[in-house]
Amino acid sequence: MSATDRRRVIQTMAMAAGASAAALGATPARAAHPSPAKPGPGAASLDDLSRRLAHAPRRRDFKTVPMILDHPDLWDHEALDDVLAYAGAVKQAWDVSDLAGPWLNAMRNALNAQVYAFGHHDFLVVSATHGSANLALLDQSVWDKYALAQIAPKGFDRNNLILPRLAASADPRDIQNPHGVYSGENTSIPALQQRGAVFLSCHNSLWELAAKLAAAGTNPDKLSVDALAADLTNHLVPDVVLMPGAVATLPELQRAGFAYAR
C-alpha cells in the first residue's frame, strides 16, 4: 500500500469515526479542511505587500489550539497567502531553528546586497522560524510568565532580539555607516521588519513548547497543553505571521518561487 493510499484509509477511518460520534451525540474531531481559494494577483512590489500584510488579520484570541492545525482559521492564512502570492522577482526563505545562530545577521546581509549590490529593491526575505528560534517571536511578558530564559540558549536572559537598537536612529541615507541603519549594530527583528522582512512563526514549535512547559510544571495557570499553546500563540510579537508548521510551509514557499536558505 502506498503512502497516499494509507493517508486515504486513515482519512476514511477518521470520517467514519466522526460520523459514529455524531450519531452518539458527541462532538467529532474536525476533519481536514482545504485552504480557501487563493486571492487574486499577488503584490507586485514590497510596498504593496507591506500594505496588504498590515491589513491582513492576525489571530491572537485563541482559548485552545490543537496539536495539528486542520483548518485555515487556526493560522494567519490571509497573511500567509499574501506572502506566497508575492510577485516580486527575487524572494528568499530562511529555514531558521537556532535562536543563538547568526540568522538575523544573514537576513540583514541578504537585504543589503540584494538591494544595493544587485539593485533588487523589491527583494523579499522571509524567516520560516521554528525550534528554539521561535522563542524570538514571543513577547517579553510571556518570556517572564513561563521563565523562557531558563530554556533559551546561553546569553538570552530576556528576548533581546525584539529590542530596538541605537543604530536604528542613524541617517538611513548613509548606507556605508558602520554604526548605522544597515550595519550589524542594527540587527533586530523590528529593524528587519521595517525593511520589509517577514517573520513566520511555527505552530508546531509553539505546541511542543507548551507540552514541554506543562511537563516541567512551568504552568502558573494550570492550563491544558492546548490552552497553554494558545496563550503562547496569543503573545506573538506584532506583524508575525502564524503558519501551521515551518517544515511544511517551506515547500509551499519553494513552490511559490522562494529560494531556500539556511
C-alpha positions in Angstrom: 0.0 0.0 0.0 1.4 3.4 -1.0 1.8 6.3 1.4 -1.1 8.1 -0.4 -3.3 5.0 -0.1 -2.5 4.9 3.7 -3.4 8.5 4.1 -6.8 7.9 2.3 -7.5 4.9 4.6 -6.7 7.0 7.7 -8.9 9.9 6.5 -11.8 7.5 5.7 -11.5 5.9 9.2 -11.4 9.4 10.8 -14.6 10.4 8.8 -16.3 7.1 9.9 -15.3 7.7 13.5 -16.7 11.2 13.3 -20.0 10.0 11.9 -20.3 7.5 14.7 -19.5 10.1 17.3 -22.1 12.4 15.8 -24.7 9.6 15.9 -24.0 9.2 19.6 -24.4 13.0 20.3 -20.6 13.6 20.7 -18.7 16.4 19.0 -16.4 14.7 16.4 -12.9 16.0 15.6 -13.0 18.5 12.8 -11.9 16.9 9.5 -9.1 18.3 7.5 -10.3 21.4 5.6 -8.8 22.6 2.4 -7.3 26.1 2.3 -9.7 28.8 0.9 -9.3 29.9 -2.6 -6.1 31.8 -3.2 -6.6 35.6 -3.6 -6.1 37.4 -6.9 -2.8 38.5 -8.3 -0.1 38.9 -5.6 1.6 42.1 -4.6 4.0 43.3 -7.3 6.1 45.4 -5.0 7.4 45.2 -1.5 5.5 48.4 -0.5 2.2 46.8 -1.8 2.9 43.6 0.1 3.6 45.5 3.3 0.3 47.3 2.9 -1.5 44.0 2.4 0.1 42.4 5.3 -0.7 45.4 7.5 -4.4 44.9 6.8 -4.4 41.1 7.0 -5.8 39.7 10.3 -3.6 38.1 12.9 -5.5 35.5 15.1 -4.4 36.2 18.7 -7.6 35.4 20.7 -7.4 31.6 21.0 -8.6 29.8 24.0 -7.2 26.5 22.9 -5.3 25.2 19.8 -5.0 21.6 18.7 -1.7 19.8 18.1 -2.2 19.7 14.3 -3.9 22.7 12.7 -6.6 21.3 10.4 -8.5 24.5 9.4 -7.3 27.8 7.9 -9.0 29.8 10.7 -6.4 28.4 13.1 -3.5 30.2 11.4 -2.9 33.6 9.7 -3.9 32.2 6.3 -4.7 35.5 4.7 -1.3 37.0 5.5 0.5 33.7 4.6 -1.4 33.6 1.3 -0.2 37.2 0.6 3.4 36.1 1.2 3.1 33.1 -1.0 1.5 35.1 -3.8 4.1 37.8 -3.8 5.0 38.5 -7.4 8.4 40.1 -6.8 11.2 38.8 -9.0 13.6 37.8 -6.1 12.5 36.3 -2.8 14.2 34.1 -0.3 13.0 31.9 2.6 15.4 31.2 5.5 15.0 27.9 7.4 15.7 29.2 11.0 15.8 26.9 14.0 18.6 28.1 16.3 17.9 31.2 18.5 21.6 31.7 19.1 22.5 31.4 15.4 23.5 34.2 13.0 20.2 34.2 11.2 19.2 37.8 11.7 22.6 39.0 10.5 22.4 36.7 7.5 19.0 38.2 6.6 20.4 41.7 7.1 23.3 40.9 4.8 21.0 39.4 2.2 18.9 42.5 2.2 21.9 44.8 1.9 23.5 43.0 -1.0 20.2 42.3 -2.9 19.1 46.0 -2.7 22.4 47.8 -3.0 24.6 45.4 -5.0 22.1 43.8 -7.3 19.5 46.6 -7.4 16.6 44.4 -6.4 14.7 47.0 -4.3 11.6 44.7 -4.0 13.6 41.8 -2.7 11.6 39.9 0.0 13.3 37.9 2.7 11.2 35.6 4.9 12.1 33.7 8.1 10.4 30.3 8.5 11.1 30.3 12.2 10.9 27.1 14.3 12.8 25.3 17.1 14.5 27.5 19.7 14.5 30.4 17.2 10.7 30.6 17.6 11.3 31.9 21.1 12.4 35.2 19.5 8.9 35.8 18.2 7.3 35.7 21.6 6.9 38.9 23.6 8.7 39.7 26.8 5.6 39.2 29.0 5.3 35.5 28.0 9.1 35.1 28.4 8.6 36.3 32.0 5.5 34.3 32.7 6.9 30.9 31.6 10.6 31.6 32.5 11.7 31.1 28.9 15.2 32.3 29.7 15.7 29.1 31.6 15.3 27.0 28.4 16.8 29.6 25.9 20.4 29.3 24.8 23.1 30.9 26.9 23.1 34.7 26.7 19.3 35.1 26.4 18.2 36.3 29.9 15.5 38.1 28.0 14.2 38.4 24.4 16.8 40.9 23.3 16.1 40.3 19.6 12.9 42.3 19.8 14.6 45.3 21.4 15.3 48.4 19.2 18.9 49.3 18.7 20.5 52.7 19.0 21.8 52.5 15.4 18.1 52.5 14.2 18.1 56.3 14.7 21.0 56.9 12.3 20.6 58.6 9.0 19.3 56.0 6.5 20.8 57.8 3.6 24.3 56.9 4.8 24.4 53.3 3.7 28.1 52.9 4.5 27.9 54.0 8.1 29.5 51.1 10.1 27.3 52.1 13.1 24.2 52.9 11.0 20.8 51.6 10.0 22.3 48.9 7.7 25.1 47.8 10.0 25.4 44.9 12.3 24.7 47.2 15.1 21.1 47.4 13.9 20.4 43.7 13.8 17.0 43.1 15.4 13.6 41.8 14.4 11.9 45.2 14.4 14.7 46.7 12.2 14.3 43.9 9.6 10.6 44.2 9.7 10.9 47.9 8.9 12.8 46.9 5.8 10.1 44.6 4.7 11.3 41.3 6.1 8.5 38.9 7.2 8.8 36.5 10.2 6.7 33.3 10.1 6.1 31.5 13.4 5.7 27.7 13.5 2.6 26.4 15.3 4.2 23.0 15.8 7.1 24.6 17.8 4.6 26.6 19.9 2.6 23.5 20.7 5.7 21.4 21.5 7.0 24.2 23.7 3.6 24.2 25.5 3.9 20.5 26.1 7.4 20.9 27.4 6.4 23.7 29.8 3.4 21.7 31.1 5.5 18.6 31.7 8.1 20.6 33.6 5.4 22.2 35.8 6.2 25.7 34.4 2.5 26.4 34.0 1.3 29.0 36.5 -2.3 29.0 35.3 -2.5 25.1 35.3 -3.6 25.1 31.7 -4.0 22.2 29.4 -1.4 21.8 26.7 -3.9 23.1 24.1 -4.7 26.1 26.3 -1.1 26.8 27.1 -0.2 26.7 23.4 -3.0 29.2 22.7 -1.6 31.5 25.4 1.8 31.4 23.7 0.3 32.0 20.3 -1.6 35.0 21.6 1.7 36.6 22.6 3.5 36.5 19.3 5.1 39.9 18.6 3.4 42.3 16.2 3.3 41.6 12.5 4.5 38.0 12.8 2.6 35.6 10.6 1.4 32.3 12.3 1.8 29.3 10.0 0.8 25.6 10.5 4.4 24.4 10.6 7.8 25.6 9.3 9.0 22.4 7.7 5.6 22.0 6.0 5.4 25.7 4.9 8.9 25.7 3.4 7.9 23.5 0.5 5.0 25.9 -0.2 7.4 28.8 -0.2 9.7 27.0 -2.6 6.8 26.1 -4.9 6.0 29.8 -4.9 9.5 30.7 -6.1 11.3 31.4 -2.9 15.0 30.5 -2.8 15.8 28.2 0.2 18.5 29.4 2.6 19.8 28.1 5.9 
